Amino acid sequence: MENRKRSLLLILGFLLFVIGMISLILNLVSVRLTIMNPIDNLGFIWAIPIKLFMVISGLILVYVLQTNR
């Protein structure tokens, strides 16, 4: 059970990182991901920090889970 929980958290961290990074990159060319519409509707001032938080928290989650073996 512990191994399964670690795997799910690892996938969650990776998805947070990938979705946040793709959303930030697409934001540079004024394209939106459908998944991120509620966050983008908050406005530019709130959307960028939330997306950066997603990227950083995803990286931290993956790093902690990989080094805690």
C-alpha positions, 0 to 999 in steps of 0.5 A: 500500500505504501508503494502504491501511495508513493506512485500516485503522489509521484504521478500527481507531482509530475502532472502538476509540473507538466500542466503548470509548465505547459500553461505558462508556455502557452500563456506567452502566445495567448493560448489557453488550456481548457483545464485552466480556464477557471484559473485564467478567469481570475485575471493575469495577476492571480493566474501567473502565481498560481501556475508558478505554485503548481510548477514549484510544488510539482517539482518539490513533490517529485524530488521529495518522493524520489530522494526519500527511498 
